[in-house]
């Protein structure tokens, strides 16, 4: 059964879910890096966390932009 709503609403909701998932995936990776759940020869910890934080910020920015221009929620 298809999700109810217009195609616009469905696309909007799908993108919001994608951006939330992208941000959550990066947070999980950061948590694993901070706890030490990584390969022992991992030397660029701060660089990798910086890149992951950029992914989170980009996902949040895209979500805000989508809501600002096309959303009602």
N, C-alpha and C positions, 0 to 999 in steps of 0.2 A: 504494500500500500504506500502510495506517495505521501510525502509530507504536505499538509495543507498550506495554503497561502499562494500568493502570486509568485511568479518567477523572480521578480525583483526581491521579494521578501526571502525567498529560498536562497538566492545567491548571497544576499546580505548576511543571512544567518550562517551559511556555509563558510564565508570568509571570516566572520567573527570567530567561529569555532576553530578554523585553521590558525588564526593568529594567536588565540589562546593556547592551542596545543603547541605551537612553535615556541612560545614563551615558556610554557611549563617544561618542555623537553630540555631547553637550555638551563632552566633552574635545576633540574634533576642532575644534569651533567656537572654544573657548578658544585652542587652538594657533594657529588661523588669525588670531585677533584679536591675539595676542601677536607673531606674526611679521609682522604688518602686511598680511596678505592680505585686506584689507577695503576698503570704499569710502573714498576719501581724506577725505571730510567726516564721518567717524565721530567724534563728539565725546564719547560716553558710554562709553568703553572700560571703565573700572573698573565702572561700573554694569552693563554687559552681562555682564562676566565674573562679577560677583557673582550675577547672576540665573542664569547657567549653572552656577555652583558650587552654588547652591541646588537646581537640578534634579538634579545628581549626588548631593547629600546626600539628597534626597527619594527618589530611586531606590534608593540604598543602604539607607536606612531601611526602605523598603517590602520590599526583599529580605530584610533581617534579620528583620523582623516576620513575613513569610510563613514563613521557615525556623523561627523560634521557635515559632510556633503550629501549623504544618501540615507541616513538613518533617522529613525524616530525614537530609538531606544538607546 
